[in-house]
Amino acid sequence: MGKRKDLSEFDKGRIVMARRLGQSISKTAALVRCSRSAVVSIYQKWSKEGTVVNLRQGHWRLRVIDARGERRLASVVRSNRRATVAQIAQEVNAGSDRKVSEYTVHRNCVWGCIAADQSECPC
């Protein structure tokens, strides 16, 4: 059995409002044309978190390095182009309260295109 299509934000809002107005789980499921378990899980999520909006698909991870951290990382890389990823991570962590791993440094070097010329990038 395949997975059904995700409910729209509008339908999730209808579920929350119907339940808040006292509709039963079965009547709410019939109204929105979804399963009873979907009604229960969406209402529970709203009760606990106050929202039913999902994070965008593929963008669930919170960023470890913000814009300021990326500028700092770029500065560290520019100051010593021959440093290894481990050395860069150690230097970035020395001046920050939020610690980043070598993997995060490497990923931000590669995807952020910090070096003007990729052949010079230590990552």
Order of alpha helices (4+ residues) and beta strands (2+ residues): alpha-alpha-alpha-alpha-alpha-alpha
